Amino acid sequence: MDRTLTASDLELLRKDFSANPVYRLAQNAVTRVTVDDVAISRDVVNNTDHSLSVLLDDWKVTDQQRSGRCWLFAGLNLLRVGAMKKMGLKEFEFSQNYAMFWDKVERANYFLEAIIDTVDRDVDDRTVAHLLEAVADDGGQWNMFIAIVDKHGLVPKAFMPETQSSGDTGRMNAALRTLLRQGAKSVREAAAQGIEAARSQKADVLGVVYRVLCIHLGTPPDQFEWQWTDKDREFHRDGVLTPREFAAKYVDLPVDEYVCLVHDPRPSSPAGRTFTVEYLGNVLGAPPVTYLNVDMRLMKDIAARTLQGGEPVWFGCDVGKMMSNEYGLWDANLYDLPSVYGTEFTLDKADRLIYHETQMTHAMLFTGVDILDGAIRRWRVENSWGANKGKDGFYTMNDSWFDEYVFEIAARANALPEDLRGALDAQPIVLPAWDPMGALAR
């Protein structure tokens, strides 16, 4: 058969389209407004109530602006709940800029060590090529967040506030990518003289990276004097604290006891096993990014029980699918695209992972859940996109969306059944560096 599209082939396509009045009507609509405006399900919108039986949040949302710091924001938003209670504050934020500064420094070191580790491979090797492609990204994972808190502590936002570059990281990251790729070349070349020469060159590169970060983000404080007035107008003074002392005093959750639970339905990913992704991390020497693959029903049950116990839940998902900022909701059937396009969308969750149609793209907090007669109906979500999106920055997720597009939660290990707690000690399966389970960090 001729592999080219002939004139008769193209004419047939044109006639098939023109002969169908449904296609022509869809064309008339979608050429005037967005396809989302045409496809949105009025039934879903009208039947999604934003009230919930369990609601924790009574605070304002944060705003990551034009950055990929969702994982840091979601983690800090989780920790600020206990800090606000402990300090008697109605509103409080840890410095997201401070956490990002140290993540960038640590990740530069992690990247350059990975370059040294792979120095015997060709630059076109798929792993090396992936390392070079993903350098200096903003994203991250739960274990990476905990690694930063454990090593560098936290500071109130006032002591390292946002800068132009923390809220719009594109230009800064472009400079860092250039410097780190340039550094990768120099480190690989120096490795010909031995590992000490390579590490000496690495130190020079890290000195430049630190300087660039200070220029863009400010210099992180090594100590600060903390005092505040609580919501009852009572004054408090803690004196001079280091960031680690501040974190030790005001983080009231045992975050080192948390594990990352994922739902990965691919046939190659057995349930009840732990996974890690090669070269996924930031702080060398910290525990690796590890996931425990569990049944979706168990993940939901743990998340709901955690919320009922008064604690929000950090989670990762594919945020852009079937969502509406205008209505502040997610539903698996929010947009009736099959009716608009006249075709079915048949990939299930596993196939979407396999065929690169889905991956983790965003981290947020669950701050509520609606349960009726033991059945979960919807979830409350605190986003970090500011108050102008969703319902004052909060969203409602119908439970159907959780099934399809939520991939992971952070939970206390003791929330797991005993047999799965034992599975945490098993040697994790190592997924390749480019696997979609590492996508949130990219």
C-alpha positions as a printed Julia matrix, in Angstrom:
442×3 Matrix{Float64}:
   0.0    0.0    0.0
   1.1    3.56  -0.69
   2.15   5.13   2.62
   1.48   8.72   1.53
  -1.76  10.64   1.99
  -3.15  11.07  -1.48
  -5.47  13.79  -2.75
  -8.35  11.31  -2.71
  -7.58  10.38   0.91
  -7.72  14.04   1.93
 -10.91  14.63  -0.05
 -12.56  11.71   1.74
 -11.6   13.16   5.12
 -13.08  16.52   4.12
 -16.34  15.0    2.89
 -16.74  12.79   5.97
 -16.42  15.84   8.21
 -18.7   18.07   6.16
 -21.41  15.42   5.91
 -21.92  15.22   9.69
 -24.02  18.05  11.18
 -22.79  17.23  14.71
 -19.19  17.85  13.65
 -20.14  21.11  11.97
 -22.0   22.28  15.06
 -19.0   21.44  17.23
 -16.78  23.38  14.83
 -19.05  26.41  15.03
 -18.88  26.36  18.81
 -15.2   25.56  19.38
 -13.97  28.13  16.86
 -15.74  30.79  18.93
 -15.02  29.7   22.54
 -12.71  27.23  24.29
 -13.46  23.54  23.95
 -13.76  23.38  27.74
 -16.65  25.86  27.62
 -18.39  23.65  25.09
 -17.64  20.28  26.7
 -18.16  21.06  30.39
 -20.83  18.87  31.92
 -23.63  21.0   33.31
 -24.85  17.94  35.2
 -21.53  17.6   37.06
 -21.39  21.32  37.85
 -24.97  21.45  39.09
 -24.65  18.34  41.25
 -21.34  19.09  42.97
 -21.95  20.58  46.39
 -18.9   22.26  47.95
 -19.98  21.48  51.52
 -18.29  18.6   53.37
 -18.89  16.58  56.51
 -15.24  17.01  57.62
 -13.62  20.41  57.05
 -10.31  21.45  58.62
  -9.19  24.66  56.92
 -10.02  28.08  58.29
  -7.0   29.86  56.82
  -6.03  31.57  53.58
  -4.28  29.82  50.72
  -0.71  30.48  49.63
   0.57  31.32  46.16
   3.54  29.64  44.46
   3.16  32.1   41.55
   5.12  31.23  38.38
   7.19  28.46  39.93
   7.09  24.69  40.29
   7.36  24.69  44.07
   4.0   22.95  44.71
   5.61  20.1   46.67
   7.33  22.58  49.0
   4.2   24.69  49.37
   2.05  21.65  50.1
   4.55  20.37  52.65
   4.91  23.74  54.37
   1.14  24.24  54.29
   0.79  20.92  56.13
   3.35  21.9   58.76
   1.99  25.42  59.27
  -1.31  24.06  60.61
   0.32  22.81  63.8
   2.62  25.84  64.0
  -0.37  28.22  63.88
  -2.06  26.31  66.69
   1.09  26.23  68.79
   1.72  29.96  68.38
  -1.94  30.97  68.6
  -1.88  32.58  65.15
  -4.73  32.86  62.67
  -2.35  33.14  59.71
   1.28  32.06  59.35
   3.61  30.92  56.59
   7.02  29.34  56.68
   9.44  30.8   54.14
   9.01  28.89  50.91
  11.92  30.86  49.47
  14.24  29.55  52.21
  13.28  25.94  51.51
  13.73  26.41  47.77
  17.17  28.01  48.23
  18.52  24.97  50.04
  16.79  22.54  47.68
  18.55  24.22  44.75
  21.94  24.03  46.49
  21.46  20.43  47.55
  20.12  19.4   44.17
  23.09  20.95  42.37
  25.38  18.82  44.54
  23.2   15.75  43.92
  23.28  16.34  40.17
  27.04  16.8   40.0
  27.62  13.65  42.05
  25.34  11.79  39.63
  27.48  13.12  36.79
  30.59  11.79  38.56
  28.83   8.49  39.17
  28.07   8.12  35.45
  31.35   9.49  34.12
  32.19   6.18  32.46
  29.05   6.38  30.29
  28.65   8.23  27.02
  26.87  11.6   27.16
  24.2   10.1   24.89
  23.52   7.32  27.39
  19.81   7.58  28.25
  20.4    8.07  31.98
  23.07  10.75  31.46
  20.9   12.46  28.88
  18.0   12.44  31.35
  20.16  13.97  34.09
  21.24  16.75  31.75
  17.68  17.37  30.58
  16.1   17.54  34.04
  18.74  19.71  35.73
  17.67  22.68  37.91
  13.95  21.92  37.86
  11.66  23.27  40.61
   9.71  20.08  41.37
  10.21  17.58  44.14
   8.79  14.74  46.21
   7.67  14.22  49.8
  10.93  12.58  50.9
  12.89  15.42  49.32
  10.84  17.94  51.3
  11.54  16.13  54.56
  15.24  15.93  53.69
  15.4   19.73  53.4
  13.53  20.29  56.68
  15.67  17.77  58.55
  18.96  19.23  57.34
  18.28  22.95  57.04
  15.27  23.62  59.26
  12.65  26.3   58.61
  12.23  30.03  59.1
   9.17  32.28  59.2
   8.42  33.92  55.88
   9.36  37.35  57.22
  13.02  36.31  57.57
  13.41  35.22  53.96
  10.48  36.66  52.01
   9.65  36.04  48.37
  11.71  37.72  45.67
  11.0   38.32  42.0
  12.92  35.15  41.13
  11.34  32.92  43.78
   7.92  33.73  42.36
   9.02  33.56  38.72
  11.85  31.04  38.55
  12.26  30.79  34.76
  15.17  33.17  34.26
  17.05  32.0   37.34
  16.6   28.35  36.38
  17.81  29.05  32.85
  21.07  30.44  34.25
  21.42  27.51  36.65
  20.85  24.99  33.84
  23.56  26.57  31.75
  26.01  26.67  34.64
  25.27  23.1   35.74
  25.5   21.66  32.24
  28.73  23.59  31.78
  29.79  22.23  35.16
  28.89  18.7   34.11
  31.28  19.04  31.17
  34.11  20.33  33.34
  33.54  17.65  36.0
  33.53  14.87  33.4
  36.75  16.22  31.9
  38.4   16.58  35.32
  37.47  12.98  36.15
  40.16  11.86  33.7
  42.66  12.99  36.38
  40.84  11.08  39.13
  37.95  11.41  41.55
  39.62  14.11  43.66
  40.05  16.32  40.61
  36.41  15.8   39.7
  35.25  16.73  43.21
  37.52  19.78  43.26
  35.89  20.93  40.05
  32.48  20.19  41.55
  33.27  22.46  44.5
  34.05  25.32  42.11
  30.74  24.84  40.33
  28.82  24.76  43.62
  30.45  28.03  44.66
  29.04  29.69  41.54
  25.6   28.11  42.04
  25.45  29.39  45.63
  26.41  32.87  44.47
  23.72  32.9   41.77
  21.08  31.74  44.25
  22.03  34.45  46.76
  21.75  37.06  44.0
  18.3   35.84  42.95
  16.78  34.7   46.26
  18.73  36.5   48.99
  21.08  35.03  51.58
  19.38  32.54  53.93
  19.59  33.44  57.62
  21.6   31.22  59.94
  19.74  32.6   62.97
  17.0   35.1   63.73
  15.15  36.66  66.66
  11.58  35.37  66.8
   8.78  37.27  68.5
   5.11  37.62  67.62
   1.68  38.76  68.77
  -0.95  36.02  68.73
  -4.61  36.25  67.66
  -5.6   37.25  71.22
  -3.18  40.21  71.1
  -0.75  38.54  73.53
   2.94  39.17  72.86
   5.5   36.33  72.82
   9.28  36.3   72.49
  11.44  33.23  71.8
  14.78  34.96  71.45
  17.42  33.99  68.9
  16.87  30.67  67.13
  18.59  28.81  64.33
  16.37  27.48  61.52
  16.74  23.92  62.83
  15.84  25.02  66.37
  12.77  26.8   65.01
  11.67  23.7   63.07
  12.25  21.45  66.07
  10.09  23.71  68.22
   7.19  24.41  65.85
   6.87  21.33  63.64
   4.51  19.17  65.69
   4.12  16.28  63.24
   6.49  13.28  63.31
   7.3   13.75  59.63
  10.19  11.28  59.68
   7.62   8.57  60.44
   5.66   9.31  57.26
   5.82   7.16  54.14
   4.76   7.84  50.57
   1.92   5.63  49.36
   1.29   5.41  45.63
  -1.29   3.85  43.37
   0.58   2.57  40.32
  -1.69   0.12  38.46
   0.8   -0.82  35.74
   1.26  -4.6   35.36
   5.0   -4.08  35.95
   4.34  -2.49  39.36
   3.23  -5.13  41.89
   1.03  -4.0   44.76
   2.52  -4.3   48.23
   6.05  -3.58  47.02
   8.28  -0.56  47.52
   9.77   1.39  44.63
  12.38   4.04  44.13
  13.43   5.98  41.05
  17.07   6.08  40.02
  18.74   9.46  40.62
  15.61  10.96  42.21
  16.57  13.04  45.22
  18.18  16.23  46.49
  20.1   15.78  49.77
  22.9   13.22  49.5
  22.88  10.95  52.53
  19.17  11.46  53.21
  16.77   8.49  52.99
  15.91   7.77  49.34
  12.61   8.67  47.73
  10.64   5.48  48.32
   7.05   4.61  47.44
   4.86   1.78  48.69
   2.39   0.67  46.01
  -1.04   0.1   47.58
  -4.63  -0.47  46.58
  -6.59   2.68  45.83
  -9.24   1.81  48.41
  -6.62   1.63  51.15
  -5.11   4.96  50.08
  -8.51   6.63  50.28
  -9.29   5.03  53.62
  -6.03   6.23  55.18
  -6.51   9.74  53.78
 -10.09   9.94  55.07
  -9.16   8.62  58.53
  -6.29  11.11  58.75
  -8.65  13.98  57.92
 -11.21  12.74  60.43
  -8.41  12.79  63.0
  -7.86  16.51  62.34
  -4.78  16.4   60.13
  -4.52  17.49  56.46
  -3.0   15.13  53.89
  -0.23  15.89  51.38
  -0.9   14.32  47.97
   0.36  14.24  44.37
  -1.75  14.08  41.23
  -2.07  14.9   37.53
  -3.64  18.27  38.17
  -4.55  19.49  34.68
  -6.98  16.75  33.76
 -10.74  17.29  34.06
 -10.47  20.41  36.22
 -12.13  23.81  36.27
 -10.59  26.83  37.93
 -13.81  28.77  37.38
 -15.97  26.3   39.28
 -13.22  25.11  41.59
 -13.74  21.42  40.99
 -12.37  18.19  39.58
 -14.47  15.3   38.29
 -13.46  12.37  36.07
 -16.32  13.24  33.69
 -16.21  17.03  33.94
 -15.72  17.51  30.2
 -17.75  15.48  27.71
 -15.06  15.42  25.06
 -16.33  12.21  23.41
 -19.53  14.03  22.44
 -17.63  17.04  21.12
 -15.08  15.06  19.1
 -17.23  12.07  18.17
 -14.74   9.52  19.49
 -14.02   7.56  22.65
 -11.08   8.05  25.01
 -10.25   4.48  25.99
  -6.95   4.49  27.91
  -7.32   3.46  31.55
  -5.05   4.72  34.33
  -2.39   2.07  33.77
  -2.34   2.63  30.0
  -2.13   6.38  30.48
   1.05   5.86  32.51
   2.51   3.43  30.0
   1.74   5.59  26.98
   2.9    8.9   28.54
  -0.63  10.33  28.79
  -0.45  10.96  32.53
   2.07  11.52  35.32
   2.32  13.34  38.63
   2.39  17.06  37.94
   1.27  18.8   41.14
   1.16  18.42  44.93
  -1.53  19.88  47.21
  -3.29  19.24  50.52
  -6.54  17.5   51.33
  -8.2   19.57  54.05
 -11.63  17.95  54.12
 -13.74  15.01  53.04
 -17.46  14.34  52.63
 -18.63  10.91  53.8
 -22.24   9.69  53.65
 -23.24   6.31  55.08
 -19.6    5.23  55.06
 -19.06   6.14  51.39
 -16.65   8.9   50.35
 -18.29  11.37  47.98
 -15.85  14.25  47.61
 -12.66  15.84  48.93
 -11.64  19.38  49.88
  -8.33  20.56  48.41
  -6.08  23.45  49.45
  -4.13  24.55  46.39
  -1.18  26.96  46.21
  -2.25  29.03  43.2
  -3.5   32.04  45.15
  -7.03  33.08  46.1
  -8.1   34.1   42.59
  -8.51  30.51  41.35
 -11.08  28.02  42.52
 -13.22  29.03  45.5
 -10.86  31.48  47.23
  -8.04  29.1   46.3
  -9.78  25.93  47.53
 -11.24  23.22  45.29
 -13.72  20.35  45.51
 -12.62  16.98  44.12
 -15.34  14.45  43.39
 -14.26  10.96  44.37
 -14.29   9.77  40.75
 -11.32  12.07  40.04
  -9.31  10.61  42.93
  -9.51   7.17  41.3
  -8.19   8.37  37.95
  -5.7   11.13  38.67
  -4.43  10.92  42.27
  -1.2    8.94  42.51
   0.22   9.38  46.0
  -0.29  10.54  49.56
   2.07  10.99  52.5
   0.86   9.12  55.57
   2.08   7.85  58.9
   3.52   4.37  58.62
   1.44   3.18  61.58
  -1.73   3.87  59.55
  -0.87   0.89  57.35
  -2.01  -2.69  57.97
   0.69  -4.74  59.68
   1.62  -6.76  56.59
   2.26  -3.6   54.56
   4.31  -2.08  57.36
   6.58  -5.07  57.01
   6.81  -4.46  53.27
   8.46  -1.1   53.97
  11.62  -2.93  55.01
  11.99  -4.79  51.7
  14.59  -3.76  49.16
  12.78  -1.37  46.76
  12.4   -2.06  43.07
  14.51   0.52  41.18
  12.64   2.27  38.37
  14.64   4.09  35.65
  15.36   7.78  36.09
  12.8    8.76  33.44
   9.91   6.73  34.89
   6.66   8.74  35.37
   6.76   8.0   39.11
   9.56  10.58  39.27
   7.69  13.21  37.28
   6.65  15.42  40.21
  10.31  16.27  40.75
  10.66  17.38  37.15
